[in-house]
Amino acid sequence: MYVNWTTGDKTVFRFIYTHPEEKNIADDELSETFWIEIPSDVTAFSGNQQADSDIEVYYTRSCYCYFEAFEFEEFNVSGTKKNNGTWDVSFSMKAKSPSYNEVYELEDSGTYFLSQMN
C-alpha cells in the first residue's frame, strides 16, 4: 500500500523507522512509516481504534518486496501543540498483515516539527 499525500487542510505527522542495513544481504533495505492525520485547527488530540474521532492513521512498510494494506490491531495516539509551533506526539501501534498473519509494532514519543509540503 502506498499513501499519496497532497497539500490540503489537515496536519500530518510522519514517523519513519529505517532498519539498519545488513552489509552481507543484497536488497535488505526496509523502512516502516506511520502517519497521523488530524484537523488543522486542533491544538491537542488523542485517540485509539475504538474512538470515533477525526484522527486517521496509516502504516506502510517499504522495501524491495510487496506488502498489501495492513489492518490495525490497536493504536493509541496523542499530541499537544507547543507555543513554538512544535508538537509533543506519542503513539504506539500494532498492525497485522492479513495474508502472512504477522504483527508489526511501532512506538515513539517526542517532539515533532512541522514543515510544508513541497
C-alpha positions in Angstrom: 0.0 0.0 0.0 1.3 3.4 -0.9 0.0 6.6 0.8 -0.1 9.6 -1.6 -0.3 12.9 0.2 -1.2 16.2 -1.4 -1.5 19.7 0.1 -4.7 20.2 2.0 -6.4 21.3 5.1 -5.1 18.7 7.5 -2.0 18.4 9.7 0.0 15.2 9.1 2.7 13.7 11.4 5.1 11.2 9.8 7.4 8.8 11.7 9.9 6.7 9.7 12.0 3.9 11.1 14.7 2.8 8.7 16.1 -0.6 9.7 19.9 -0.9 9.8 21.3 -2.3 6.5 22.8 -5.7 6.6 26.0 -5.4 4.5 26.0 -9.1 3.6 22.5 -9.1 2.3 21.6 -7.5 -1.0 18.3 -5.5 -1.2 17.6 -5.8 2.5 16.6 -2.1 2.9 13.4 -1.8 5.0 11.6 1.3 6.3 8.4 1.4 8.3 6.3 4.6 8.1 3.4 5.6 10.4 1.3 8.7 9.7 -1.2 10.5 11.9 -3.6 12.9 10.2 -5.6 15.4 12.3 -7.7 18.5 11.5 -5.5 21.6 11.1 -7.4 23.6 13.7 -6.8 21.4 16.8 -4.1 22.1 19.4 -4.4 18.7 21.1 -5.5 15.3 20.1 -5.8 11.7 21.4 -7.4 8.6 20.0 -7.4 4.9 19.5 -9.1 2.3 17.3 -12.2 2.4 19.4 -12.6 6.1 19.5 -14.9 7.9 17.0 -12.8 10.9 16.1 -11.3 12.9 13.2 -7.9 11.2 13.6 -6.8 9.0 10.7 -3.7 6.7 10.9 -1.8 4.8 8.2 1.1 2.3 8.3 3.3 1.1 5.5 6.4 -0.9 5.0 8.8 -0.1 2.1 11.4 -2.5 0.7 12.2 -4.4 -2.4 9.1 -6.6 -1.9 5.4 -6.3 -1.9 3.2 -5.5 1.1 -0.6 -5.3 1.0 -2.6 -2.9 3.2 -2.2 -3.6 6.9 -5.0 -3.9 9.4 -4.6 -2.2 12.7 -5.0 -4.4 15.7 -4.5 -1.5 18.0 -3.2 2.0 18.2 -3.0 4.9 20.6 -2.1 8.4 19.5 -1.8 11.7 21.4 -0.3 15.1 20.8 -0.2 18.6 22.1 0.9 21.7 20.2 3.6 23.8 22.0 4.0 27.6 21.8 6.9 27.4 19.4 4.9 25.5 16.7 6.3 22.1 17.6 4.2 19.2 18.9 4.7 16.7 21.6 3.5 13.5 20.0 3.2 9.9 21.3 2.0 6.8 19.7 2.0 3.0 19.9 0.5 0.8 17.2 0.2 -2.9 16.2 -0.7 -3.7 12.6 -1.3 -7.1 11.0 -0.6 -8.4 7.6 -3.8 -10.2 6.5 -2.0 -12.7 4.2 1.0 -13.5 6.3 -0.6 -13.3 9.8 2.4 -11.3 11.0 2.1 -8.4 13.5 4.3 -5.3 13.3 4.7 -2.9 16.2 6.0 0.7 16.4 6.0 3.4 19.1 7.5 6.8 19.6 7.3 9.7 21.9 9.0 13.0 21.2 9.0 16.5 19.7 7.7 16.7 16.1 8.5 19.7 13.9 6.1 20.8 11.2 7.2 21.7 7.7 5.4 22.5 4.5 4.9 20.0 1.6 6.9 20.9 -1.5 
